[in-house]
Amino acid sequence: MIFNRLIFGEQRFMTNRDSRSLLEELINRALKAGADAADAVYFENQSLSVSQRLTKPESIERSEEQDLGLRVFIGKKNASVSTTDLRTEILDQVLERVISMAKESPEDQFAGIATTAETAKMLPNIDLFDPTEPTADELTERAAKAEAAALAVKGVTNSEGGEAAWSSTKITLVASNGFAGTYSRTGHSLSAVVLAGEGHNMERDYEYSSAVYAADLDDPAQIGATAGERAVRRLNPKRPGSADVPVVFSPRVSGSLISHLSSALNGNSIARGTSFLKDSMEKMVFQSSIQVIDDPLRARGLRSKPFDGEGLSTSKQCIVENGQIKSWFLDLATARQLGRNSTGHAARSTSGNPSPSASNLYLAAGDNDPQALMLDIRTGLYVTELMGSSVNMVTGDYSRGAGGFWIENGVCVYPVRDVTVAGNLKDMFANLAPANDLEFKRGTDAPTVRIDGMTVAGSGD
């Protein structure tokens, strides 16, 4: 078997056996053992995290993990086995077990690896690897600065701690169609969580930052100050009466609405007919100004990747264009079910078959700033926190616990907690208006969003 070797990023992790060579050997052995096709995936991860609370170190954790998954096909039958033990005798057992399982598994007419023509031939240059590994002392310093800034905010009375973390992951995918690709990525994060007030009048809030490169993290002092100010601002909350009012979702929570869209457009849900948007392709679901983009090729993107979980090329795609649904999220299996081509959205672990998943998904920014978006709201709710989830993806019915601030005459006037916001996602999408404050912080991102006509249920009647 001739493999098309594609290497992306720095080869940071080294094991006793090169990961690509190891997977290629397993694939070839699987074919000799009776498999018609096979693929294998390997993850190797290193991570370091530190936390402190009230200026004292609380924990330092380091982990090193590796995980390998082998999937084989015999006709229309397939099976997968994973292992974290890469000793030769264990891999022999894995190979024997997966072949045996495949022979006994039911047929799946849609499963199967890509054709050679479908696989990625060149990998884009995405900047996903920060070569500088922080020490525990450096992470501790970041966490200490964030917590100190939070504790310095007047009204903050306690801390749940500051935490800083780093991780580095190597991903290798090899298939019997000739594809062999490897890339590495890093991640840095920093957070602070504090409490304000005393006794029964205490409120908790947080701030965090995550990035591929440490240099792109927000300033630790700013993270802490923001966490402290948010906690203090939530003191003395009220519960408004129930009403149908405009609801404004802050960027902290507005991305969840786009996550619901992603779930509704997932190829598995579409193929099963279990999505409220199953018949919405090429139809207007949003206002004509709305664009939703998925971009796996964004430099330093939190979910960027040069190829998908089946070795296909990834590309920037407009999921919603001028308010119309233009694409589903498809892997090979769901694409075959729906009579379409894969959109390069396959994601996978070391066990089981791939499934579709978005990458760097975002709602494009609108024209108005958040203040202008709220200016004409006589009464309404500004949501900064969502709790629990009662979202029916078959009907689109939406109901979630929420906290935030009550709006009167375009201004947030007092904090609110223990309310429920409810509606239907079809109506919510149709009435959604974005502000211009989009930031890429979470992987699924949206600016401030206003939705008119939602039901807010409180207990202040």
C-alpha positions in Angstrom: 0.0 0.0 0.0 1.3 3.5 -1.0 0.4 6.2 1.5 0.1 9.9 0.6 2.0 11.4 3.6 0.7 14.8 4.6 2.4 16.6 7.6 1.1 19.7 9.2 2.7 21.7 12.0 5.7 20.7 14.1 6.1 17.1 15.1 6.2 17.8 18.8 5.5 14.4 20.3 7.9 11.5 19.9 7.1 7.9 20.8 9.1 4.7 20.6 7.4 4.1 17.3 6.5 6.8 14.8 2.7 7.2 14.8 2.1 7.2 11.1 4.4 4.2 10.5 2.6 2.4 13.3 -0.9 3.1 11.8 0.3 2.2 8.3 1.5 -1.2 9.6 -1.8 -1.8 11.4 -3.7 -1.0 8.2 -1.6 -3.3 6.1 -2.0 -6.1 8.6 -5.7 -5.6 8.8 -5.9 -6.0 5.0 -3.9 -9.1 5.1 -6.2 -10.5 7.8 -9.2 -10.2 5.6 -10.4 -6.6 5.8 -11.5 -4.9 2.6 -10.7 -1.4 3.9 -9.5 0.1 7.2 -8.5 3.3 8.8 -6.8 4.2 12.1 -6.6 7.3 14.2 -4.1 8.2 16.9 -4.2 11.0 19.5 -1.3 11.9 21.8 -1.8 14.6 24.4 0.2 16.4 27.0 -1.3 18.9 29.4 -0.4 21.0 32.4 -2.7 22.9 34.6 -2.4 24.9 37.9 -5.0 26.5 40.1 -4.8 28.6 43.2 -7.4 30.0 45.6 -7.2 33.0 47.9 -3.5 33.5 46.8 -2.5 30.0 47.8 -1.6 27.2 45.3 -4.3 24.6 45.2 -3.3 22.0 42.5 -0.8 21.2 39.8 -1.8 18.5 37.4 0.2 17.1 34.5 -1.0 14.3 32.2 0.4 12.5 29.2 -2.1 10.3 27.3 -2.2 8.4 24.0 -5.1 6.7 22.4 -5.3 4.6 19.2 -8.4 3.4 17.3 -8.6 0.9 14.5 -11.7 0.5 12.2 -12.0 -2.2 9.6 -14.6 -3.0 6.9 -15.5 -6.4 5.6 -18.0 -5.9 2.9 -20.7 -3.7 4.3 -19.8 -4.7 7.9 -17.5 -2.7 10.1 -16.2 -2.6 13.7 -13.9 -0.4 15.8 -11.6 -1.1 18.7 -9.5 1.4 20.7 -6.6 1.1 23.0 -4.3 3.2 25.1 -1.7 0.5 25.3 0.6 0.4 22.3 2.6 -2.6 23.2 3.0 -5.1 20.3 1.2 -7.9 22.1 -1.8 -5.6 22.8 -2.0 -4.3 19.2 -2.0 -8.0 18.1 -5.0 -8.6 20.3 -6.7 -5.4 19.0 -6.3 -6.5 15.4 -7.6 -10.0 16.1 -10.6 -8.6 18.0 -11.6 -6.0 15.5 -11.5 -8.4 12.6 -13.6 -10.9 14.6 -16.1 -8.2 15.6 -16.5 -6.9 12.0 -17.4 -10.4 10.8 -20.2 -10.6 13.3 -21.5 -7.0 13.0 -24.7 -6.0 11.0 -24.3 -4.5 7.5 -24.3 -0.8 7.2 -24.8 0.3 3.6 -23.7 3.9 4.2 -20.5 3.3 6.1 -17.1 3.2 4.4 -13.9 5.2 3.9 -13.4 7.8 1.3 -12.3 7.0 -2.2 -8.7 7.9 -3.0 -10.0 10.8 -5.2 -12.0 12.2 -2.3 -9.1 12.5 0.1 -7.1 15.7 0.8 -4.0 15.9 -1.4 -2.4 19.1 0.1 -2.8 20.6 3.6 -3.3 24.3 4.1 -0.9 26.2 6.4 -2.9 26.9 9.5 -1.0 28.3 12.4 -2.1 25.8 15.1 1.1 25.1 17.1 2.7 27.3 19.7 6.2 26.0 20.2 6.7 27.5 23.6 5.7 25.2 26.5 5.0 27.1 29.7 6.4 26.0 33.0 4.2 25.4 36.1 5.6 28.6 37.5 4.6 30.6 34.5 1.1 29.2 34.6 0.9 29.9 38.3 1.9 33.5 37.7 -0.9 33.9 35.2 -3.5 32.4 37.6 -2.2 34.6 40.4 -2.5 37.8 38.5 -6.0 37.0 37.4 -7.2 36.1 40.9 -5.5 39.1 42.5 -7.1 41.5 40.1 -10.5 39.9 40.8 -10.0 40.1 44.6 -9.1 43.7 44.3 -12.5 44.7 43.0 -14.5 46.4 45.7 -17.4 44.1 46.8 -15.6 40.8 45.9 -15.6 38.8 49.1 -14.4 35.3 48.2 -12.7 33.4 45.4 -13.2 30.0 43.8 -9.8 30.4 42.3 -7.7 31.3 39.3 -6.7 28.6 36.9 -4.3 28.4 34.0 -3.7 25.5 31.6 -1.8 24.4 28.6 -2.2 21.4 26.3 -0.5 20.0 23.2 -2.1 17.4 21.0 -0.9 15.4 18.0 -3.5 13.9 15.7 -2.6 11.2 13.1 -5.1 9.6 10.6 -4.2 6.8 8.2 -6.5 4.9 5.8 -6.2 2.1 3.3 -7.2 4.6 0.5 -3.6 5.9 0.8 -4.3 8.9 3.0 -1.9 9.6 5.9 -2.0 12.9 7.6 -0.6 14.4 10.8 -0.9 17.7 12.6 -0.3 19.2 16.0 -2.1 21.8 17.9 -1.7 23.6 21.2 -4.1 25.3 23.6 -3.8 27.8 26.4 -6.5 28.9 28.8 -6.9 31.2 31.8 -9.9 31.8 34.1 -10.9 33.5 37.3 -14.1 32.7 39.4 -15.1 34.9 42.3 -18.0 35.7 44.6 -19.4 39.0 45.8 -21.5 39.9 48.7 -22.1 38.3 52.1 -24.4 35.7 53.6 -27.5 35.0 51.6 -26.8 37.8 49.3 -23.8 36.4 47.4 -23.3 36.1 43.7 -20.8 34.3 41.6 -19.3 35.1 38.2 -16.3 34.4 36.0 -14.2 35.4 33.0 -11.9 33.3 30.9 -9.7 33.4 27.8 -8.6 30.5 25.6 -6.2 30.6 22.6 -3.9 28.5 20.5 -1.0 30.8 21.3 -0.2 32.1 24.8 0.5 35.5 23.2 -3.2 35.7 22.2 -4.6 35.2 25.7 -6.3 38.2 27.2 -4.4 40.0 29.9 -4.6 38.2 33.2 -5.4 41.4 35.2 -8.2 42.2 32.8 -9.6 38.7 33.1 -9.7 39.0 36.9 -11.1 42.5 36.9 -13.9 41.5 34.6 -14.8 38.5 36.7 -14.9 40.7 39.8 -16.9 43.4 38.3 -19.4 41.0 36.9 -19.9 39.3 40.3 -20.5 42.6 42.0 -22.9 43.8 39.3 -25.1 40.8 40.0 -25.8 41.6 43.6 -29.3 42.2 44.9 -31.1 40.5 41.9 -34.9 40.7 41.4 -37.4 38.5 39.7 -39.5 40.3 37.2 -43.1 39.4 36.3 -43.9 37.2 33.3 -44.2 39.0 30.0 -43.5 38.7 26.2 -40.6 41.0 25.7 -37.5 41.4 23.6 -34.6 39.3 24.9 -31.0 40.3 24.2 -28.4 37.6 24.5 -24.9 38.7 25.4 -21.9 37.2 23.5 -21.3 35.0 26.5 -24.4 33.0 25.7 -25.5 34.0 22.2 -23.3 31.3 20.6 -25.6 28.7 22.1 -28.2 29.7 19.6 -25.8 29.0 16.8 -25.0 25.6 18.5 -28.7 24.8 18.3 -28.7 25.7 14.6 -25.7 23.4 14.1 -27.5 20.5 15.8 -30.6 21.1 13.6 -28.4 21.0 10.5 -26.4 18.0 11.5 -26.5 15.3 8.8 -27.5 12.6 11.3 -30.6 14.6 12.4 -31.5 15.4 8.8 -31.1 11.9 7.6 -33.2 10.5 10.5 -35.9 13.2 9.9 -35.5 14.4 13.6 -34.7 18.0 13.0 -37.1 20.9 12.9 -35.1 22.2 9.9 -35.1 19.0 7.9 -37.1 20.6 5.1 -35.4 24.0 5.2 -32.6 23.7 2.6 -32.6 26.8 0.4 -35.4 28.3 2.4 -35.4 31.6 4.4 -34.9 30.8 8.1 -33.4 34.1 9.1 -33.7 37.7 8.0 -32.0 38.4 4.7 -29.0 40.1 6.4 -28.0 37.0 8.3 -24.8 35.0 7.5 -23.6 32.0 9.4 -20.1 30.8 8.6 -18.1 27.7 9.4 -14.3 28.2 8.9 -12.0 25.3 9.8 -9.1 27.1 8.1 -9.0 30.1 10.4 -5.4 30.7 11.5 -5.0 30.0 15.2 -8.7 29.0 15.3 -9.7 27.0 18.4 -11.3 24.3 16.3 -9.3 24.7 13.1 -8.1 21.6 11.3 -6.4 20.9 7.9 -8.4 17.7 7.2 -11.5 16.2 8.7 -11.9 12.9 10.5 -12.1 10.9 7.3 -9.1 12.5 5.6 -11.1 14.9 3.4 -10.1 18.5 2.8 -11.8 21.2 4.9 -12.9 24.5 3.6 -14.7 27.7 4.7 -18.4 27.4 4.1 -21.4 29.6 4.3 -24.0 27.6 6.2 -26.6 30.4 6.1 -26.3 33.0 3.3 -28.6 36.0 3.2 -30.9 34.3 5.6 -31.2 31.0 3.6 -29.9 27.6 4.6 -27.2 26.6 2.2 -25.5 23.6 3.7 -25.9 20.8 6.1 -23.0 19.4 8.2 -22.2 16.1 6.5 -19.7 13.3 6.8 -19.4 10.5 4.3 -22.1 8.3 5.8 -24.7 11.0 6.1 -23.9 12.4 2.7 -24.5 8.9 1.2 -27.8 8.7 3.0 -28.9 12.1 1.6 -27.5 11.6 -1.9 -25.0 14.4 -1.5 -21.2 14.9 -1.1 -19.5 15.2 2.3 -19.0 18.7 3.4 -15.7 17.7 5.2 -17.3 17.9 8.6 -16.4 14.5 9.9 -15.2 14.4 13.5 -14.1 11.3 15.3 -12.7 9.7 18.4 -10.8 6.5 18.6 -14.0 4.5 19.1 -16.9 4.2 16.7 -17.7 5.7 13.4 -17.1 9.4 12.5 -20.0 11.8 12.8 -20.6 15.3 11.5 -19.6 18.3 13.6 -19.0 22.0 13.0 -15.6 23.6 13.4 -15.1 27.4 13.9 -18.8 28.3 13.6 -20.0 31.9 13.9 -22.8 34.3 13.3 -21.5 37.2 11.3 -21.6 40.7 13.0 -24.4 43.1 12.2 -24.2 46.9 11.8 -25.3 48.3 15.1 -23.5 48.3 18.4 -25.2 46.6 21.4 -26.4 49.8 22.9 -28.1 50.8 19.7 -29.7 47.3 19.5 -31.4 47.9 22.9 -32.2 51.6 22.5 -35.9 51.2 21.7 -36.6 48.4 24.2 -39.1 49.7 26.7 -38.9 46.6 28.9 -36.9 43.5 28.2 -34.2 41.1 29.4 -30.5 41.1 28.8 -29.2 37.5 29.3 -25.7 36.8 30.5 -26.2 33.3 31.8 -28.2 30.3 30.7 -28.9 27.3 32.9 -30.2 23.8 32.1 -31.6 23.0 28.8 -35.0 22.1 27.5 -34.6 22.4 23.7 -36.6 20.0 21.5 -34.7 19.6 18.3 -37.6 17.9 16.6 -40.1 20.7 17.2 -37.7 23.6 17.9 -39.4 24.4 21.2 -36.9 26.3 23.4 -37.0 26.9 27.2 -34.0 27.6 29.4 -33.3 29.1 32.8 -31.6 32.4 32.6 -30.0 35.3 34.5 -28.9 38.7 33.5 -30.3 42.2 33.7 -33.7 43.8 33.2 -33.9 46.5 30.5 -36.0 49.6 30.9 -36.0 52.3 28.2 -32.9 50.8 26.5 -30.8 50.6 29.7 -30.0 47.7 32.1 -31.5 48.8 35.4 -31.2 45.8 37.8 -29.9 42.3 37.9 -32.3 39.4 37.3 -32.0 35.7 38.2 -34.2 32.5 38.3 -36.2 33.4 35.2 -37.1 31.2 32.2 -36.8 32.4 28.6 -39.0 30.5 26.1 -40.0 30.4 22.5 -39.6 28.3 19.4 -36.2 28.3 17.5 -37.9 28.8 14.2 -39.5 32.0 15.4 -36.3 33.0 17.3 -34.2 32.6 14.2 -36.7 34.5 12.1 -36.6 37.5 14.5 -32.8 37.4 15.3 -30.8 40.6 14.9 -27.0 40.7 15.6 -24.9 43.5 16.9 -21.4 44.4 15.7 -19.4 43.1 18.7 -18.4 39.6 17.4 -15.3 38.1 19.0 -13.7 34.7 18.4 -13.4 33.3 21.9 -15.2 30.0 22.1 -15.1 28.0 18.8 -18.9 28.7 18.3 -19.3 32.4 18.5 -21.9 35.1 18.0 -22.2 38.8 18.8 -24.8 40.3 21.0 -28.2 39.1 19.6 -31.7 40.6 20.0 -34.8 38.4 19.6 -38.2 40.1 19.9 -41.3 38.3 21.1 -39.9 35.8 23.6 -41.6 34.8 26.8 -39.9 35.6 30.0 -41.4 33.8 33.0 -40.5 35.2 36.4 -42.1 35.2 39.9 -42.5 38.9 40.5 -46.1 39.2 39.4 
